[in-house]
Amino acid sequence: MCLPNHRFRVPLSSFLLVVFGCLIAQSGCTSIHTMPLDDVTPFYDEITNRAGAGRATIRLQNGDERLGVNVRVSADSVRWVVPDIWSRQFTRPRAVHISQVKEVVIRSKIKGGLIGGVLGALGGFAFSTIPPSTRPQRDARRILLISPLFSGLGAIGGAWAGATRGETDVYLFSEYLEGTDRFLLGELLDGSGPGISELIEQMRVAIRGIDGDGINEEITQSNIVYLHDETQFCYLVVDDSVVRVYLSMKPGEMEDPMGLVRPWSTSDSWFTIIPGGDLDYAMFLVNQAYRSLNP
């Protein structure tokens, strides 16, 4: 006894479509995240939380790649853990300055599997209805019998494909392109001692806060210069484990109860501050140099 051809065509076409859908799902989904130009802290926190204890790929500006777990991103560095050469356990810490990082790539097999499973199930159900016949009652019976099977097959295939490929998040450190302020700041801080990057950031915020829009900041590979109406009144230089603060004002013209200010050239002065030093007193001196421009 011969059965109508369409009874064989329906499962075959649906099966092929499910397989094709799984192959598409295997290509995975990729989300691109670009570093903001203002507040970068939420961007760093998202990478740290997203990476968790899973694996991630750190791609450097020079083209090298590093694979590690427990990726942690802070204002001055990216840290991760690599396997020990003998035990093969992830116990050896590694770190690079954040200016050397081009992007961090994080893949999630669980998230990819869930997305693939849902898409596969929906695809399997849709494929089980193709092609329709001229008898709606028989189509409804066929869908009731076949759709659970193909939805299940689609879910299994999609979950496998999604987990194999994974959901990918790419975090671009675009602010560290050569010539940008962040890049130059990284060059300036390269090789500096512990706590210097935090001290520099504190001083940058404090100095810019003296007069909001009235102060311009210019970052170079050797210093950070502050100007008011195109007139320089202060610049910062990183010197290993200290920060040298140069002021456009003579020591004898300044109020300096602690006696920190030293002469520099004929009309300038300088002093040093270390991590954990008296930032308020440092700003007391910087303020005087700024106010001298507007007596």
Backbone torsions as a table, in degrees:
resi	resn	phi	psi	omega
1	MET	NA	129.6	-179.0
2	CYS	-96.1	136.4	176.7
3	LEU	-95.1	152.4	177.3
4	PRO	-56.7	142.6	-176.0
5	ASN	-61.5	-32.0	-174.0
6	HIS	-66.9	-20.2	178.5
7	ARG	-69.8	-24.9	176.3
8	PHE	-91.4	-31.5	179.6
9	ARG	-65.5	-37.2	-175.7
10	VAL	-62.7	-54.2	179.4
11	PRO	-62.7	-39.5	-177.9
12	LEU	-64.8	-47.5	-180.0
13	SER	-64.8	-39.6	179.2
14	SER	-65.0	-41.9	179.9
15	PHE	-61.2	-44.7	179.4
16	LEU	-63.1	-38.7	179.0
17	LEU	-67.7	-37.4	177.3
18	VAL	-63.5	-44.6	178.5
19	VAL	-60.8	-43.3	178.9
20	PHE	-61.9	-41.7	178.3
21	GLY	-62.7	-38.4	179.0
22	CYS	-65.6	-38.2	178.0
23	LEU	-64.0	-37.3	176.5
24	ILE	-65.6	-44.4	-179.4
25	ALA	-61.8	-30.3	-178.1
26	GLN	-66.3	-21.1	178.0
27	SER	-66.6	-17.4	174.5
28	GLY	75.5	170.4	178.3
29	CYS	-115.1	139.2	-179.5
30	THR	-125.2	130.2	176.9
31	SER	-113.5	131.2	-179.7
32	ILE	-102.7	129.0	178.5
33	HIS	-121.5	123.7	-177.9
34	THR	-105.7	137.3	-179.9
35	MET	-61.0	130.8	177.2
36	PRO	-70.7	161.3	-178.2
37	LEU	-89.0	-13.8	-178.1
38	ASP	-106.0	-90.2	-176.3
39	ASP	-88.4	108.9	-176.4
40	VAL	-93.8	-8.9	-176.6
41	THR	-58.7	-47.4	177.6
42	PRO	-60.3	-32.8	177.9
43	PHE	-64.3	-45.8	177.8
44	TYR	-63.7	-43.5	-178.8
45	ASP	-63.6	-38.3	-179.9
46	GLU	-63.3	-41.4	178.5
47	ILE	-63.1	-46.4	-179.2
48	THR	-60.7	-45.9	-179.1
49	ASN	-70.3	-38.3	-178.4
50	ARG	-68.5	-38.2	-179.3
51	ALA	-69.6	-41.8	-179.4
52	GLY	54.6	-133.7	178.0
53	ALA	-96.7	5.5	-178.1
54	GLY	-81.1	179.6	-178.1
55	ARG	-89.5	150.7	178.7
56	ALA	-147.8	157.7	176.9
57	THR	-109.8	125.0	178.1
58	ILE	-103.4	114.6	179.5
59	ARG	-100.4	127.4	-175.0
60	LEU	-94.8	164.7	-178.7
61	GLN	-62.7	-28.3	-178.6
62	ASN	-85.0	2.9	177.4
63	GLY	99.0	-12.2	178.9
64	ASP	-72.3	157.1	177.1
65	GLU	-125.8	145.9	176.8
66	ARG	-128.6	132.3	177.6
67	LEU	-107.1	129.3	-179.1
68	GLY	-158.8	178.9	177.4
69	VAL	-123.8	170.8	179.7
70	ASN	53.3	49.3	179.7
71	VAL	-68.2	131.2	179.0
72	ARG	-130.5	128.0	-177.6
73	VAL	-114.9	129.4	177.0
74	SER	-127.8	-174.3	-175.3
75	ALA	-65.6	-24.9	-175.6
76	ASP	-121.4	-6.9	-175.2
77	SER	-156.4	161.5	169.2
78	VAL	-118.1	125.3	-176.3
79	ARG	-120.1	147.8	176.9
80	TRP	-155.4	177.7	-177.7
81	VAL	-124.9	136.5	179.0
82	VAL	-118.3	162.8	-178.2
83	PRO	-71.6	146.1	174.9
84	ASP	-69.9	141.9	-174.3
85	ILE	-64.8	-26.1	-177.4
86	TRP	-98.4	-50.7	-175.5
87	SER	-83.0	-18.1	-176.3
88	ARG	66.0	9.9	176.6
89	GLN	-90.0	145.4	-179.6
90	PHE	-77.7	91.7	-176.4
91	THR	-132.0	-8.7	-174.2
92	ARG	-98.0	115.5	-178.3
93	PRO	-75.3	145.4	175.5
94	ARG	-136.4	156.2	-179.6
95	ALA	-158.8	150.5	172.0
96	VAL	-137.7	157.2	175.4
97	HIS	-67.3	144.2	-173.0
98	ILE	-62.5	-24.7	178.9
99	SER	-69.1	-16.1	-179.9
100	GLN	-87.9	-6.2	-174.9
101	VAL	-93.6	130.0	177.0
102	LYS	-92.0	-46.0	179.7
103	GLU	-162.2	157.9	174.3
104	VAL	-120.3	127.9	-177.9
105	VAL	-112.6	124.8	-178.3
106	ILE	-122.1	127.5	177.4
107	ARG	-115.4	135.4	-179.7
108	SER	-118.8	111.4	178.9
109	LYS	-71.1	-35.1	-179.2
110	ILE	-65.0	-50.3	179.7
111	LYS	-62.2	-42.1	178.5
112	GLY	-63.8	-39.1	178.6
113	GLY	-65.1	-41.1	179.0
114	LEU	-64.1	-46.0	179.3
115	ILE	-63.3	-45.1	179.0
116	GLY	-62.0	-39.4	179.5
117	GLY	-63.8	-44.1	179.9
118	VAL	-65.0	-46.8	179.7
119	LEU	-63.4	-39.5	179.4
120	GLY	-64.6	-40.9	178.9
121	ALA	-64.2	-44.6	178.4
122	LEU	-64.4	-41.4	178.7
123	GLY	-64.9	-41.8	178.4
124	GLY	-61.4	-40.9	178.5
125	PHE	-64.8	-43.5	-179.8
126	ALA	-64.8	-40.6	-177.9
127	PHE	-68.3	-27.9	-178.2
128	SER	-69.1	-13.6	-179.7
129	THR	-94.5	2.2	-176.3
130	ILE	-109.0	133.6	-5.2
131	PRO	-91.6	153.5	176.6
132	PRO	-74.9	154.4	176.8
133	SER	-104.5	-173.5	179.6
134	THR	-90.4	6.2	-178.1
135	ARG	-120.8	93.7	-176.6
136	PRO	-55.2	-36.5	-177.9
137	GLN	-64.8	-41.3	178.5
138	ARG	-69.8	-34.8	176.7
139	ASP	-60.9	-43.1	-179.7
140	ALA	-62.8	-41.5	179.3
141	ARG	-65.8	-39.5	179.5
142	ARG	-64.6	-42.0	-179.8
143	ILE	-63.3	-41.1	179.3
144	LEU	-62.4	-34.9	-177.7
145	LEU	-83.9	-39.5	-171.5
146	ILE	-92.3	-36.7	-172.8
147	SER	-59.1	-40.1	177.1
148	PRO	-60.5	-38.3	-179.8
149	LEU	-63.0	-48.7	-177.3
150	PHE	-74.4	-30.2	173.5
151	SER	-63.3	-42.1	177.7
152	GLY	-64.3	-45.1	177.8
153	LEU	-62.0	-42.6	179.4
154	GLY	-63.4	-40.4	179.6
155	ALA	-64.7	-43.3	179.9
156	ILE	-65.7	-47.3	179.8
157	GLY	-64.4	-42.8	179.8
158	GLY	-65.7	-40.3	178.7
159	ALA	-63.7	-42.5	178.1
160	TRP	-62.9	-47.0	-179.1
161	ALA	-64.0	-43.7	-179.7
162	GLY	-64.6	-40.5	179.7
163	ALA	-69.7	-34.2	179.2
164	THR	-65.4	-45.7	-178.6
165	ARG	-84.2	-42.1	178.9
166	GLY	83.3	156.0	173.0
167	GLU	-85.4	126.7	-173.3
168	THR	-110.5	131.7	173.1
169	ASP	-117.4	124.8	179.3
170	VAL	-111.3	120.6	-179.6
171	TYR	-105.6	111.8	-176.4
172	LEU	-92.3	126.3	177.3
173	PHE	-92.7	61.3	-173.1
174	SER	-65.7	-24.1	-178.3
175	GLU	-69.1	-12.7	-178.6
176	TYR	-98.4	19.4	173.4
177	LEU	-65.2	148.8	-175.1
178	GLU	-56.7	131.1	178.1
179	GLY	98.7	-15.1	179.0
180	THR	-78.3	165.0	-179.3
181	ASP	-59.5	-41.6	-179.7
182	ARG	-64.9	-39.5	177.7
183	PHE	-62.7	-47.4	-179.2
184	LEU	-65.0	-36.1	178.0
185	LEU	-64.9	-39.3	176.4
186	GLY	-62.0	-41.1	176.7
187	GLU	-63.4	-39.7	-179.5
188	LEU	-65.2	-37.7	-176.0
189	LEU	-89.6	-6.4	-178.0
190	ASP	-59.4	122.9	-180.0
191	GLY	84.8	3.1	180.0
192	SER	-74.1	161.7	-177.0
193	GLY	-77.2	174.4	-179.4
194	PRO	-60.4	135.8	175.5
195	GLY	83.8	-6.7	-177.4
196	ILE	-69.1	-42.1	-178.9
197	SER	-62.1	-39.5	177.7
198	GLU	-66.2	-40.5	179.0
199	LEU	-64.0	-43.5	178.7
200	ILE	-60.6	-43.2	-179.2
201	GLU	-64.3	-40.2	177.9
202	GLN	-62.7	-42.3	-179.1
203	MET	-70.2	-37.0	177.9
204	ARG	-60.5	-46.4	179.9
205	VAL	-63.1	-43.5	-177.2
206	ALA	-66.7	-43.4	-177.5
207	ILE	-68.9	-43.4	178.3
208	ARG	-64.8	-25.6	-179.3
209	GLY	-79.5	-5.7	179.2
210	ILE	-62.3	-42.8	-175.5
211	ASP	-147.0	36.2	173.6
212	GLY	42.6	-114.0	-176.5
213	ASP	-73.1	-9.1	-176.9
214	GLY	-80.8	-6.0	-177.2
215	ILE	-119.5	129.6	176.6
216	ASN	-103.9	139.0	179.5
217	GLU	-114.0	130.2	177.4
218	GLU	-124.8	120.8	-177.7
219	ILE	-103.7	130.0	174.8
220	THR	-123.0	179.9	179.5
221	GLN	-75.0	-9.0	-177.5
222	SER	-118.3	-20.9	-179.2
223	ASN	-161.9	174.4	174.4
224	ILE	-122.1	119.3	-172.7
225	VAL	-106.5	140.9	177.7
226	TYR	-121.4	131.6	-177.2
227	LEU	-130.9	153.6	172.1
228	HIS	-130.1	120.8	-175.2
229	ASP	53.0	44.1	177.0
230	GLU	66.4	12.9	176.5
231	THR	-109.2	124.2	-178.3
232	GLN	-74.3	135.9	175.1
233	PHE	-127.4	-11.4	-178.1
234	CYS	-162.5	147.4	166.9
235	TYR	-150.7	151.7	-175.1
236	LEU	-110.6	138.9	177.6
237	VAL	-129.2	130.5	177.4
238	VAL	-86.6	124.7	-179.7
239	ASP	-126.7	82.0	-179.8
240	ASP	59.2	-100.0	-174.7
241	SER	-104.1	10.3	177.4
242	VAL	-134.4	164.4	173.6
243	VAL	-115.6	124.7	177.0
244	ARG	-92.4	128.7	-178.5
245	VAL	-111.3	115.8	-179.2
246	TYR	-103.2	132.8	-176.3
247	LEU	-121.2	140.7	178.9
248	SER	-85.2	65.8	-177.6
249	MET	-163.3	139.5	-179.8
250	LYS	-71.7	144.5	178.9
251	PRO	-56.7	-38.4	-177.9
252	GLY	-67.9	-15.8	-179.5
253	GLU	-93.6	-1.6	-173.9
254	MET	-107.1	151.9	171.8
255	GLU	-90.2	114.3	-173.4
256	ASP	-141.4	75.9	-177.3
257	PRO	-57.4	-31.9	-177.5
258	MET	-83.7	-10.4	178.6
259	GLY	66.7	37.2	-178.5
260	LEU	-86.1	-24.6	-171.4
261	VAL	-77.4	136.1	178.7
262	ARG	-121.6	152.0	179.8
263	PRO	-71.6	147.5	176.7
264	TRP	-143.7	117.9	-172.6
265	SER	58.7	-152.8	-174.8
266	THR	-91.9	-21.0	-175.3
267	SER	-134.2	5.0	-178.7
268	ASP	-116.6	171.1	178.6
269	SER	-145.3	171.3	179.2
270	TRP	-153.9	159.6	172.6
271	PHE	-152.3	169.7	-179.6
272	THR	-119.1	154.3	174.2
273	ILE	-139.3	142.7	-178.9
274	ILE	-111.8	161.9	175.6
275	PRO	-56.2	130.5	-176.5
276	GLY	86.3	1.1	179.3
277	GLY	-74.2	-178.5	-176.2
278	ASP	-80.3	91.7	-178.7
279	LEU	-66.9	-35.7	179.8
280	ASP	-62.2	-40.8	179.6
281	TYR	-69.8	-38.7	177.5
282	ALA	-59.2	-42.6	179.5
283	MET	-71.1	-27.5	174.5
284	PHE	-61.0	-39.8	179.0
285	LEU	-74.1	-42.9	179.6
286	VAL	-62.3	-40.3	178.8
287	ASN	-57.9	-38.9	-179.0
288	GLN	-64.4	-39.4	178.8
289	ALA	-65.5	-39.0	179.2
290	TYR	-68.1	-44.1	-178.4
291	ARG	-65.9	-25.4	-179.5
292	SER	-66.2	-19.8	177.0
293	LEU	-77.3	-20.3	-180.0
294	ASN	-130.7	67.9	-176.1
295	PRO	-63.8	NA	NA
